[in-house]
Amino acid sequence: MILRRVVTALLAGFLLLVPIQQMHTALGSVPAAPKRDAVLKAAEVTTAIFPERVFYRGQVADVQMRNTGGVRFSDNLLVLAGLVDVSGYATNVKEKYQGYLLSEVHLQVNEKSLQPGAYGIGFVNGSKFIVSDVGGNAVLEIAGERDANLKRPVPLQVLPSPEREGYRLYLGRNFVSLKRPG
């Protein structure tokens, strides 16, 4: 008699669990909403994803973490940039090296191709944008643009591009466009 009650209770419990399991399976198979790209502000660029000190041209420089920004793409890959303290560098290096760019993705910078990697960046002679490898060798030299209408220029920021897909990397009012090739 006791055995019969135990078997009946177990069977009833099993019959209740099957619909619950099916419901969880059905809910789990619903695709999650796709994540979107997100612009990262300086407060979101932490030392967990961007180093406090970076190597360039035989020296190590401190990153100004308050002057960083980037993009976290929907697939969780990053493009990050930050201004650096170049006080220990020679004048000819300081002219073209103002910041550091880390990219996990292939980028188009004003329609020019840039492979994933670590780079020195800077604007010279007005709005000419220079990207160089960590040895100081020029990788890209392209014309940047100046945004006279930017409401709140800061030393470095990344913003969504207002007129087309992609983003803008600003150093002050000077900027270049960044986007992942389609």
C-alpha positions in Angstrom: 0.0 0.0 0.0 2.8 2.4 0.9 4.7 1.4 -2.2 1.6 2.1 -4.3 1.3 5.7 -2.9 5.0 6.4 -3.4 4.8 5.2 -7.1 1.6 7.3 -7.6 3.2 10.4 -6.1 6.4 9.9 -8.2 4.3 9.4 -11.4 2.2 12.6 -10.6 5.4 14.6 -10.0 7.0 13.4 -13.2 3.8 14.3 -15.2 3.9 17.8 -13.8 7.6 18.2 -14.6 7.4 17.3 -18.3 5.2 20.3 -19.2 7.5 22.6 -17.2 10.5 21.2 -18.9 8.9 21.6 -22.3 8.0 25.2 -21.5 11.7 26.0 -20.5 12.9 24.3 -23.7 10.5 26.4 -25.8 11.5 29.6 -24.1 15.2 28.8 -24.4 14.9 28.3 -28.1 13.5 31.8 -28.7 16.4 33.7 -30.1 17.5 36.6 -27.9 17.3 40.1 -29.3 20.5 40.9 -31.2 22.9 43.0 -29.2 23.8 46.4 -30.7 27.1 48.2 -31.0 27.7 50.5 -28.1 29.9 53.6 -27.8 32.1 53.4 -24.7 32.7 56.6 -22.7 35.8 57.1 -20.6 34.2 55.8 -17.4 33.4 52.5 -19.2 37.0 52.0 -20.5 38.6 50.4 -17.5 42.0 48.9 -17.0 40.4 45.5 -17.5 40.1 46.3 -21.3 42.7 49.1 -21.8 46.2 49.2 -20.3 47.2 52.1 -18.0 50.6 52.1 -19.7 51.4 51.5 -23.3 54.5 50.8 -25.3 55.5 53.0 -28.3 58.8 53.8 -29.9 61.0 52.2 -27.2 59.3 53.8 -24.2 56.3 53.2 -22.0 53.8 56.1 -21.6 50.9 56.5 -19.2 47.4 56.5 -20.6 45.1 59.4 -19.6 42.2 57.1 -18.7 39.9 60.1 -18.4 40.5 60.7 -22.1 39.6 57.3 -23.5 36.7 56.0 -25.6 35.7 53.3 -28.0 33.2 51.0 -29.4 32.0 47.5 -28.3 30.6 45.8 -31.3 27.6 43.5 -31.2 30.0 40.5 -31.4 31.8 41.8 -28.2 35.0 42.9 -30.1 36.5 46.3 -29.3 38.0 49.3 -30.7 39.5 51.6 -28.0 41.5 54.8 -28.0 43.1 56.9 -25.4 45.4 59.9 -25.1 48.8 59.3 -23.6 51.3 61.3 -21.7 54.1 61.9 -24.2 56.3 64.1 -22.0 59.3 61.7 -22.2 59.3 61.6 -26.0 61.3 63.6 -28.5 59.6 66.5 -30.1 59.4 64.8 -33.6 57.6 61.9 -32.0 55.2 64.1 -29.9 54.1 65.8 -33.1 52.5 62.7 -34.5 51.9 60.6 -31.4 49.1 61.9 -29.1 47.2 58.7 -28.5 47.0 55.0 -28.6 44.5 52.9 -30.7 43.7 49.3 -30.0 41.5 47.4 -32.4 40.4 43.8 -32.4 38.7 44.2 -35.7 39.6 45.3 -39.3 38.6 48.9 -39.7 38.1 51.5 -42.4 39.5 54.8 -41.3 38.1 57.4 -43.7 37.7 54.5 -46.2 41.3 53.3 -45.8 42.0 49.9 -44.5 43.5 49.3 -41.0 44.2 45.8 -39.7 43.6 44.8 -36.1 46.4 45.8 -33.8 48.0 48.5 -31.5 48.9 51.8 -33.0 50.0 55.3 -32.1 47.6 58.0 -33.4 47.6 61.8 -33.8 46.6 64.8 -35.7 49.3 67.0 -37.2 49.3 70.1 -39.4 45.6 70.9 -38.7 43.6 67.8 -39.4 46.0 65.3 -41.0 45.5 62.0 -39.1 48.5 59.7 -38.7 48.4 56.1 -37.6 51.7 54.5 -36.9 52.8 51.1 -35.7 54.4 50.8 -32.2 57.9 51.3 -33.8 56.8 54.8 -35.0 56.5 53.8 -38.7 53.5 55.4 -40.5 50.8 53.0 -41.4 48.2 55.5 -42.6 48.3 59.2 -43.3 44.9 60.6 -44.2 43.0 63.8 -44.2 40.8 64.2 -41.2 38.0 66.7 -40.8 37.3 69.5 -38.4 33.8 69.7 -36.8 33.2 73.4 -36.0 29.6 72.5 -34.8 30.7 70.0 -32.2 28.9 71.2 -29.0 31.2 69.9 -26.4 34.7 69.1 -27.7 36.9 67.2 -25.3 40.4 65.9 -25.7 39.3 62.5 -27.0 35.9 60.9 -27.6 34.1 58.5 -29.9 30.7 59.3 -31.1 28.2 57.7 -33.6 28.5 59.2 -37.0 25.6 61.5 -37.7 25.3 61.1 -41.4 26.3 57.5 -42.1 27.0 54.2 -40.5 30.0 54.0 -38.2 31.6 56.2 -35.7 33.8 59.3 -35.4 37.1 59.3 -33.4 37.5 62.9 -32.2 40.7 64.5 -30.8 39.3 67.9 -29.9 37.3 69.1 -32.9 39.3 67.0 -35.4 37.9 63.6 -36.3 38.2 60.6 -38.6 35.4 58.2 -39.4 35.7 54.6 -38.2 33.7 51.6 -39.4 33.9 47.9 -39.9 33.9 46.8 -43.5 30.6 45.3 -44.6 
